[in-house]
Amino acid sequence: MSSKQFLSKVIIRIKMLKQVLGYSLLLSVILLFAACSSEQNDDALDDNDDVVLENGFTLENNSYETPNGYLIFHTALQYDPVAMEDVYRVKNHFSFLFMEGSAIINEREILYSVDTKHNIYHYFRDIGAELLVDDIQSIAIAPDSYIQSAGTTTRVDISDIDQEVTQNGLGYGDPVFAGINYPIADNDFASFTINSIDVDYASMTGTIDCEYSIDSEFASGEITGKYIGTFDILVR
């Protein structure tokens, strides 16, 4: 073999080696990028595991969205000696209802839309010195922490509301026996914190930022949730 042929083979082998090294480097970069992407995806999944619903609650490791909110006032009949007849006055109570579905008042009873899937109902009673007041504006609802009263309840897996009335093309019915019910008992602790609230009595609407926690003996673990958004006012 001549020196020229030998040199030519050496050059060819050097070129082949450069190609191999180039492919190896490229493969290493691809594998490194894939590993980084996988770690980022894992981190994203881990972050999603910790996501708290802005409007919803968690019960026994299941999350339930509640996009619709209602502030409910309660009335009672009282005899008016001046008018000499029974008149409706407002109880010094209020409730918040957050739900996947909608609600109306019909004959002073709360009815749920037949498409309601779940809801959480927060009840607060005797929040002032007077048991009855003349109008809903007399009930002071301010940013504070409240203890919920018996009557607070959480319902899931609702699918059996019988239609009683129709409003705006949607059927509504009594939810009293619907779904799986998690009430609170006398010894249960249920807190409700209003971070901010604005009520417009003229339009019967408002906005609220709140969070809540319920220990019900009927549930396995704590029921926690929050609601940040608008609400309609109902009077029953």
HUBELGI-V187973 format. One line per field, one symbol per residue. burial: 1 if it has 9 or more other ideal C-beta (glycine too) atoms within 8 Angstrom, else 0. A space follows every 50 residues. Layout:
burial: ???
//
This chain:
burial: 00000100000000000000000000000000000000000000000000 00101111100001010111111110010100000010111111111111 11111100011111011111111110100001100100100000011110 11111101001011100001111110011001111001011111001000 000001111111111100100011111010111111
//
